[in-house]
């Protein structure tokens, strides 16, 4: 594998979010930086819901290379799973456990098979490596969003 920082990044994403949770006042949990984006609370729930989906996709790719991956409607998941009513700390802990499972898969069954691919109907061919790297970008996207909720320092 050519990315020496992949596992480091996958482990650190949740730890950065934990720091943000520790430093964010609870009164921001239901704020949104934009009406079309998730609130602080909803972001954490989304991260927790998204992790097992990506792991399942990687496992499917390992077991059925070339198969078609399911597309998920993130907005509908937020409604169905009532993200707006979740406890960010509970969701964070769920995400952390599931992230460890993802890393275990990549270091275990998926190790040495990163080139296997499946087809995402919207994104095209995706290798296991692509999916693992997508997690890094996904973490960063939401970390940037969560940082906007922290109090400004003067």
Residue frames as a rotation matrix with the C-alpha (Angstrom) as fourth column:
UNK 1
0.582 0.813 0.000 0.00
0.813 -0.582 0.000 0.00
0.000 0.000 -1.000 0.00
UNK 2
-0.172 -0.733 0.658 1.35
0.766 -0.520 -0.379 3.39
0.620 0.438 0.651 -0.99
UNK 3
0.248 0.328 0.911 -0.22
-0.210 -0.900 0.381 5.61
0.946 -0.286 -0.154 1.67
UNK 4
-0.549 -0.605 -0.577 1.83
0.423 0.394 -0.816 5.47
0.721 -0.692 0.040 4.86
UNK 5
-0.958 0.155 0.243 -0.58
-0.282 -0.672 -0.685 7.82
0.057 -0.724 0.687 6.62
UNK 6
-0.329 0.904 -0.273 -3.85
-0.275 0.184 0.944 6.02
0.903 0.386 0.188 5.88
UNK 7
0.087 0.394 -0.915 -4.18
0.691 0.638 0.340 4.16
0.717 -0.662 -0.217 9.18
UNK 8
-0.776 -0.390 -0.495 -2.83
0.625 -0.576 -0.526 7.09
-0.080 -0.718 0.691 11.18
UNK 9
-0.883 0.453 0.122 -5.45
-0.382 -0.846 0.373 9.35
0.272 0.282 0.920 9.61
UNK 10
-0.109 0.885 -0.452 -8.26
-0.041 0.451 0.892 6.87
0.993 0.115 -0.013 10.09
UNK 11
-0.126 0.000 -0.992 -7.41
0.918 0.378 -0.117 6.61
0.375 -0.926 -0.048 13.80
UNK 12
-0.836 -0.372 -0.403 -7.02
0.517 -0.781 -0.351 10.37
-0.184 -0.502 0.845 14.31
UNK 13
-0.633 0.646 0.428 -10.22
0.026 -0.534 0.845 11.60
0.774 0.546 0.321 12.63
UNK 14
0.386 0.837 -0.387 -12.44
0.467 0.185 0.865 10.51
0.796 -0.515 -0.319 15.52
UNK 15
-0.051 -0.464 -0.884 -9.95
0.995 -0.104 -0.003 11.83
-0.090 -0.880 0.467 18.08
UNK 16
-0.946 -0.224 0.236 -10.11
0.269 -0.946 0.179 15.27
0.183 0.232 0.955 16.49
UNK 17
-0.179 0.961 0.213 -13.90
-0.029 -0.221 0.975 15.14
0.984 0.168 0.067 16.59
UNK 18
0.306 0.232 -0.923 -13.70
0.857 0.354 0.374 14.13
0.414 -0.906 -0.091 20.26
UNK 19
-0.663 -0.609 -0.435 -11.61
0.728 -0.660 -0.186 17.23
-0.174 -0.440 0.881 20.97
UNK 20
-0.795 0.437 0.421 -14.19
-0.094 -0.774 0.626 19.36
0.599 0.458 0.656 19.19
UNK 21
0.206 0.900 -0.384 -16.99
0.335 0.304 0.892 17.75
0.920 -0.312 -0.239 21.24
UNK 22
0.021 -0.282 -0.959 -15.07
0.997 0.078 -0.001 18.47
0.075 -0.956 0.283 24.43
UNK 23
-0.780 -0.480 -0.402 -14.67
0.512 -0.858 0.032 22.12
-0.360 -0.181 0.915 23.46
UNK 24
-0.689 0.607 0.396 -18.03
0.107 -0.455 0.884 22.89
0.716 0.652 0.249 21.86
UNK 25
-0.811 0.501 0.302 -20.71
-0.489 -0.297 -0.821 24.41
-0.322 -0.813 0.485 24.07
UNK 26
-0.703 0.579 0.414 -23.88
0.554 0.810 -0.192 22.31
-0.446 0.094 -0.890 24.13
UNK 27
0.125 0.815 -0.566 -25.94
0.089 -0.577 -0.812 25.28
-0.988 0.051 -0.145 23.02
UNK 28
-0.308 -0.264 -0.914 -24.48
-0.845 -0.365 0.390 24.93
-0.436 0.893 -0.111 19.50
UNK 29
-0.701 -0.063 0.711 -25.63
0.028 0.993 0.116 21.32
-0.713 0.101 -0.694 19.06
UNK 30
0.084 0.849 0.521 -28.72
0.740 0.297 -0.603 22.32
-0.667 0.436 -0.603 17.09
UNK 31
0.309 -0.068 -0.949 -27.23
-0.407 -0.911 -0.068 25.19
-0.859 0.407 -0.309 15.09
UNK 32
0.539 -0.173 0.824 -26.49
0.758 0.526 -0.386 24.92
-0.367 0.833 0.415 11.39
UNK 33
-0.422 -0.741 -0.522 -23.78
0.284 -0.655 0.701 26.80
-0.861 0.148 0.487 9.51
UNK 34
-0.853 0.258 -0.454 -26.04
-0.520 -0.331 0.788 26.65
0.053 0.908 0.417 6.47
UNK 35
-0.013 0.946 0.323 -29.73
-0.883 0.141 -0.447 25.70
-0.469 -0.291 0.834 6.22
UNK 36
0.644 0.276 -0.713 -28.90
-0.680 0.635 -0.368 22.94
0.351 0.721 0.597 3.73
UNK 37
-0.310 -0.829 -0.465 -26.25
-0.332 0.553 -0.765 21.31
0.891 -0.083 -0.447 5.93
UNK 38
0.236 0.329 -0.914 -26.39
0.628 0.667 0.402 19.16
0.742 -0.669 -0.049 9.05
UNK 39
0.772 -0.010 0.636 -26.40
-0.479 -0.667 0.571 20.71
0.418 -0.745 -0.520 12.51
UNK 40
-0.256 -0.894 0.368 -23.55
-0.924 0.115 -0.364 19.96
0.283 -0.433 -0.856 14.91
UNK 41
-0.106 0.322 0.941 -25.58
-0.653 0.691 -0.310 17.13
-0.750 -0.647 0.137 16.52
UNK 42
0.838 0.545 0.027 -26.58
-0.310 0.517 -0.798 15.73
-0.449 0.660 0.602 13.13
UNK 43
0.363 -0.796 -0.485 -22.99
-0.804 -0.004 -0.595 15.68
0.471 0.606 -0.641 11.86
UNK 44
-0.533 -0.590 0.606 -21.90
-0.826 0.517 -0.224 13.36
-0.181 -0.621 -0.763 14.67
UNK 45
0.179 0.689 0.703 -24.89
-0.336 0.714 -0.614 11.06
-0.925 -0.126 0.359 14.04
UNK 46
0.862 0.105 -0.496 -24.11
-0.505 0.089 -0.859 11.08
-0.046 0.990 0.130 10.33
UNK 47
-0.109 -0.978 -0.179 -20.49
-0.926 0.165 -0.338 10.09
0.360 0.129 -0.924 10.94
UNK 48
-0.501 -0.029 0.865 -21.66
-0.605 0.727 -0.326 7.24
-0.619 -0.686 -0.382 13.18
UNK 49
0.527 0.784 0.329 -24.16
-0.240 0.508 -0.827 6.02
-0.816 0.357 0.456 10.57
UNK 50
0.709 -0.249 -0.660 -21.76
-0.701 -0.154 -0.696 6.36
0.072 0.956 -0.284 7.67
UNK 51
-0.219 -0.935 0.278 -18.92
-0.947 0.273 0.171 4.26
-0.236 -0.226 -0.945 9.10
UNK 52
-0.265 0.094 0.960 -20.60
-0.106 0.986 -0.126 0.83
-0.959 -0.135 -0.251 8.92
UNK 53
0.834 0.544 -0.088 -21.87
-0.112 0.011 -0.994 1.66
-0.540 0.839 0.070 5.41
UNK 54
0.430 -0.754 -0.496 -18.33
-0.889 -0.258 -0.379 2.17
0.158 0.604 -0.781 4.15
UNK 55
-0.494 -0.587 0.641 -17.14
-0.703 0.704 0.102 -0.97
-0.511 -0.400 -0.760 5.93
UNK 56
0.239 0.664 0.709 -19.99
0.024 0.726 -0.688 -2.96
-0.971 0.181 0.157 4.38
UNK 57
0.887 0.056 -0.458 -19.04
-0.430 -0.254 -0.866 -1.62
-0.165 0.966 -0.201 0.95
UNK 58
-0.068 -0.985 -0.156 -15.44
-0.995 0.078 -0.064 -2.69
0.076 0.151 -0.986 1.44
UNK 59
-0.449 -0.030 0.893 -16.52
-0.389 0.906 -0.165 -6.12
-0.804 -0.422 -0.419 2.66
UNK 60
0.656 0.726 0.206 -18.86
-0.047 0.311 -0.949 -6.47
-0.753 0.613 0.238 -0.32
UNK 61
0.635 -0.488 -0.598 -16.02
-0.768 -0.317 -0.557 -5.51
0.082 0.813 -0.576 -2.65
UNK 62
-0.451 -0.819 0.356 -13.77
-0.853 0.513 0.100 -8.14
-0.264 -0.258 -0.929 -1.09
UNK 63
-0.385 0.368 0.846 -16.43
-0.071 0.903 -0.424 -10.84
-0.920 -0.223 -0.322 -1.35
UNK 64
0.397 0.610 0.686 -17.94
0.720 0.257 -0.645 -9.77
-0.569 0.750 -0.337 -4.68
UNK 65
-0.553 -0.659 -0.510 -15.46
0.166 -0.687 0.707 -7.81
-0.816 0.306 0.490 -6.78
UNK 66
-0.979 0.123 0.161 -17.16
0.130 -0.228 0.965 -5.90
0.155 0.966 0.207 -9.57
UNK 67
-0.259 0.945 -0.201 -20.55
0.964 0.267 0.013 -5.86
0.066 -0.190 -0.980 -7.84
UNK 68
-0.180 0.304 0.936 -22.74
0.224 -0.913 0.340 -2.77
0.958 0.271 0.096 -7.64
UNK 69
-0.870 -0.178 -0.459 -22.72
0.487 -0.174 -0.856 -0.80
0.073 -0.968 0.239 -4.40
UNK 70
0.169 0.980 -0.105 -25.90
0.974 -0.149 0.170 0.56
0.151 -0.131 -0.980 -2.87
UNK 71
-0.598 -0.214 0.772 -26.48
0.194 -0.974 -0.120 4.32
0.778 0.078 0.624 -2.93
UNK 72
-0.258 0.462 -0.848 -27.67
0.965 0.073 -0.254 5.82
-0.055 -0.884 -0.465 0.35
UNK 73
0.188 0.411 0.892 -29.74
0.349 -0.877 0.331 8.96
0.918 0.249 -0.309 0.74
UNK 74
-0.709 -0.607 -0.359 -28.00
0.545 -0.150 -0.825 10.81
0.447 -0.780 0.437 3.57
UNK 75
-0.748 0.481 0.457 -30.84
-0.563 -0.825 -0.053 13.27
0.352 -0.297 0.888 4.08
UNK 76
0.290 0.890 -0.352 -33.40
-0.507 0.455 0.732 10.49
0.812 -0.034 0.583 4.35
UNK 77
-0.069 -0.399 -0.914 -31.17
0.590 0.723 -0.360 8.63
0.804 -0.564 0.185 6.81
UNK 78
-0.934 -0.289 0.212 -31.08
0.042 -0.675 -0.737 11.75
0.356 -0.679 0.642 8.97
UNK 79
-0.239 0.932 0.272 -34.88
-0.874 -0.328 0.358 11.78
0.423 -0.152 0.893 9.04
UNK 80
0.418 0.444 -0.793 -35.30
-0.214 0.896 0.389 8.02
0.883 0.007 0.469 9.49
UNK 81
-0.053 -0.558 -0.828 -32.70
0.739 0.536 -0.409 7.82
0.672 -0.634 0.384 12.27
UNK 82
0.841 0.540 0.028 -33.84
0.404 -0.661 0.632 11.07
0.360 -0.520 -0.774 13.90
UNK 83
-0.131 -0.990 0.052 -30.40
0.779 -0.135 -0.612 12.67
0.613 -0.040 0.789 13.93
UNK 84
-0.196 0.074 0.978 -31.88
-0.188 -0.981 0.036 15.83
0.962 -0.177 0.206 15.45
UNK 85
0.734 0.533 0.421 -32.73
-0.528 0.058 0.847 13.90
0.427 -0.844 0.324 18.65
UNK 86
0.582 -0.549 -0.600 -29.44
0.464 0.830 -0.309 12.06
0.668 -0.099 0.738 19.13
UNK 87
0.887 -0.443 -0.127 -26.88
-0.051 -0.368 0.928 12.48
-0.458 -0.818 -0.349 21.87
UNK 88
0.696 -0.640 -0.326 -23.60
-0.588 -0.247 -0.770 13.52
0.413 0.727 -0.548 20.20
UNK 89
-0.181 -0.811 0.556 -21.52
-0.972 0.234 0.025 11.68
-0.151 -0.536 -0.831 22.80
UNK 90
0.227 0.338 0.913 -23.40
-0.223 0.931 -0.290 8.42
-0.948 -0.138 0.286 22.32
UNK 91
0.986 0.167 0.002 -23.09
-0.024 0.156 -0.988 8.75
-0.165 0.974 0.157 18.55
UNK 92
0.372 -0.923 -0.094 -19.40
-0.887 -0.324 -0.329 9.57
0.273 0.206 -0.940 18.84
UNK 93
-0.209 -0.449 0.869 -18.77
-0.735 0.658 0.163 6.42
-0.645 -0.604 -0.467 20.88
UNK 94
0.603 0.498 0.623 -20.64
0.069 0.746 -0.663 4.35
-0.794 0.443 0.416 18.29
UNK 95
0.915 -0.308 -0.259 -18.55
-0.350 -0.290 -0.891 5.90
0.200 0.906 -0.373 15.52
UNK 96
0.076 -0.953 0.292 -15.32
-0.996 -0.062 0.057 5.20
-0.036 -0.295 -0.955 17.40
UNK 97
-0.011 -0.003 1.000 -16.19
-0.325 0.946 -0.001 1.50
-0.946 -0.325 -0.011 17.84
UNK 98
0.812 0.403 0.422 -17.16
0.245 0.421 -0.873 1.16
-0.530 0.813 0.243 14.19
UNK 99
0.706 -0.644 -0.295 -14.04
-0.680 -0.500 -0.536 3.00
0.198 0.579 -0.791 13.00
UNK 100
-0.172 -0.767 0.618 -11.95
-0.825 0.455 0.335 0.46
-0.538 -0.453 -0.711 14.88
UNK 101
0.314 0.373 0.873 -13.83
0.129 0.894 -0.428 -2.29
-0.941 0.247 0.233 12.99
UNK 102
0.990 0.027 -0.141 -13.03
-0.128 -0.266 -0.955 -0.58
-0.064 0.964 -0.259 9.69
UNK 103
0.257 -0.966 -0.010 -9.34
-0.963 -0.256 -0.085 -0.38
0.080 0.031 -0.996 10.56
UNK 104
-0.141 -0.259 0.955 -9.34
-0.477 0.863 0.163 -4.04
-0.867 -0.433 -0.246 11.69
UNK 105
0.748 0.459 0.480 -10.86
0.207 0.526 -0.825 -5.04
-0.631 0.716 0.299 8.35
UNK 106
0.883 -0.409 -0.228 -8.30
-0.418 -0.470 -0.777 -3.05
0.211 0.782 -0.586 6.36
UNK 107
-0.048 -0.954 0.297 -5.42
-0.999 0.049 -0.005 -4.51
-0.010 -0.297 -0.955 8.35
UNK 108
-0.277 0.038 0.960 -6.91
-0.343 0.930 -0.135 -8.03
-0.898 -0.367 -0.244 8.32
UNK 109
0.184 0.461 0.868 -9.14
0.552 0.682 -0.479 -9.46
-0.813 0.568 -0.129 5.59
UNK 110
0.960 0.278 0.006 -8.71
0.172 -0.578 -0.798 -6.44
-0.219 0.767 -0.603 3.32
UNK 111
0.339 -0.912 -0.230 -4.94
-0.468 -0.375 0.800 -6.26
-0.816 -0.164 -0.554 3.70
UNK 112
-0.674 -0.706 0.220 -3.21
-0.095 0.378 0.921 -6.79
-0.733 0.599 -0.322 0.38
UNK 113
-0.397 0.627 0.670 -6.53
0.893 0.431 0.126 -6.63
-0.210 0.649 -0.731 -1.50
UNK 114
-0.236 0.270 -0.934 -6.86
0.223 -0.920 -0.322 -2.86
-0.946 -0.284 0.157 -1.75
UNK 115
-0.874 -0.164 -0.457 -6.98
-0.373 -0.374 0.849 -2.99
-0.310 0.913 0.266 -5.56
UNK 116
-0.658 0.717 0.231 -10.26
0.751 0.648 0.129 -4.97
-0.057 0.259 -0.964 -5.63
UNK 117
-0.945 0.299 -0.132 -13.10
-0.310 -0.948 0.072 -2.82
-0.103 0.109 0.989 -6.88
UNK 118
-0.293 0.937 0.191 -16.87
0.836 0.348 -0.424 -2.50
-0.464 0.036 -0.885 -7.05
UNK 119
-0.686 0.110 0.719 -19.06
0.494 -0.656 0.571 -0.05
0.534 0.747 0.396 -8.91
UNK 120
-0.512 0.541 -0.668 -20.79
0.436 -0.506 -0.744 2.86
-0.741 -0.672 0.023 -7.22
UNK 121
0.151 0.669 0.728 -23.69
0.970 0.042 -0.240 3.98
-0.191 0.742 -0.642 -9.44
UNK 122
0.967 0.243 -0.080 -22.83
0.232 -0.965 -0.124 7.68
-0.107 0.101 -0.989 -8.93
UNK 123
0.551 -0.822 -0.146 -19.03
-0.587 -0.506 0.631 7.59
-0.593 -0.262 -0.762 -8.49
UNK 124
0.515 -0.332 -0.790 -18.06
-0.690 0.387 -0.612 4.75
0.509 0.860 -0.029 -10.80
UNK 125
0.467 -0.421 -0.777 -15.41
0.346 0.896 -0.277 2.15
0.813 -0.139 0.565 -10.06
UNK 126
0.501 -0.281 0.819 -14.18
-0.792 -0.529 0.303 2.29
0.348 -0.801 -0.488 -6.46
UNK 127
-0.108 -0.596 -0.796 -11.37
0.051 0.796 -0.603 0.19
0.993 -0.106 -0.055 -5.02
UNK 128
0.579 0.204 -0.789 -11.14
0.754 0.235 0.614 -0.75
0.311 -0.950 -0.018 -1.37
UNK 129
-0.462 -0.828 -0.318 -8.24
0.879 -0.475 -0.042 1.71
-0.116 -0.299 0.947 -1.22
UNK 130
-0.642 0.304 0.704 -10.45
0.169 -0.839 0.517 4.44
0.748 0.450 0.487 -2.73
UNK 131
0.432 0.895 -0.111 -13.11
0.255 -0.003 0.967 3.78
0.865 -0.446 -0.230 -0.10
UNK 132
0.292 -0.416 -0.861 -10.58
0.956 0.102 0.275 3.92
-0.027 -0.903 0.428 2.74
UNK 133
-0.779 -0.624 0.062 -9.24
0.627 -0.776 0.074 7.21
0.002 0.096 0.995 1.43
UNK 134
-0.217 0.804 0.553 -12.77
0.206 -0.516 0.831 8.52
0.954 0.294 -0.054 1.02
UNK 135
0.541 0.384 -0.748 -13.12
0.769 0.134 0.625 8.10
0.340 -0.913 -0.223 4.78
UNK 136
-0.373 -0.767 -0.521 -10.18
0.880 -0.470 0.063 10.47
-0.293 -0.436 0.851 5.32
UNK 137
-0.873 0.071 0.482 -11.73
0.215 -0.831 0.512 13.12
0.438 0.551 0.710 3.11
UNK 138
0.135 0.990 -0.047 -15.13
0.352 -0.004 0.936 12.61
0.926 -0.143 -0.349 4.68
UNK 139
0.247 -0.148 -0.958 -13.64
0.968 -0.005 0.251 13.08
-0.042 -0.989 0.142 8.15
UNK 140
-0.737 -0.651 -0.183 -11.86
0.636 -0.759 0.139 16.26
-0.229 -0.014 0.973 7.08
UNK 141
-0.547 0.626 0.556 -14.98
0.231 -0.526 0.819 17.67
0.805 0.576 0.143 5.43
UNK 142
0.500 0.842 -0.205 -16.98
0.407 -0.020 0.913 17.27
0.765 -0.540 -0.352 8.63
UNK 143
-0.005 -0.580 -0.815 -14.14
0.983 -0.155 0.104 18.32
-0.186 -0.800 0.570 10.96
UNK 144
-0.884 -0.313 0.347 -13.96
0.406 -0.882 0.238 21.60
0.232 0.351 0.907 9.06
UNK 145
-0.124 0.931 0.343 -17.71
0.088 -0.334 0.938 21.99
0.988 0.146 -0.040 9.46
UNK 146
0.532 0.331 -0.780 -17.63
0.735 0.278 0.619 21.15
0.421 -0.902 -0.095 13.19
UNK 147
-0.457 -0.799 -0.390 -14.82
0.889 -0.425 -0.170 23.62
-0.030 -0.425 0.905 13.85
UNK 148
-0.598 0.289 0.747 -17.14
0.169 -0.866 0.471 26.42
0.783 0.408 0.469 12.76
UNK 149
0.488 0.863 -0.131 -19.24
0.260 0.000 0.966 25.79
0.833 -0.505 -0.225 15.88
UNK 150
0.001 -0.548 -0.837 -16.43
0.990 0.118 -0.076 26.46
0.140 -0.828 0.543 18.34
UNK 151
0.816 0.272 -0.510 -16.34
0.411 -0.893 0.183 29.82
-0.405 -0.359 -0.841 20.09
UNK 152
0.582 -0.614 0.533 -14.13
0.337 -0.414 -0.845 32.38
0.740 0.672 -0.034 18.38
UNK 153
0.207 -0.607 -0.767 -11.01
0.953 -0.053 0.298 33.28
-0.222 -0.793 0.568 20.32
UNK 154
0.948 0.155 0.278 -10.28
0.216 -0.955 -0.205 36.95
0.233 0.255 -0.938 20.81
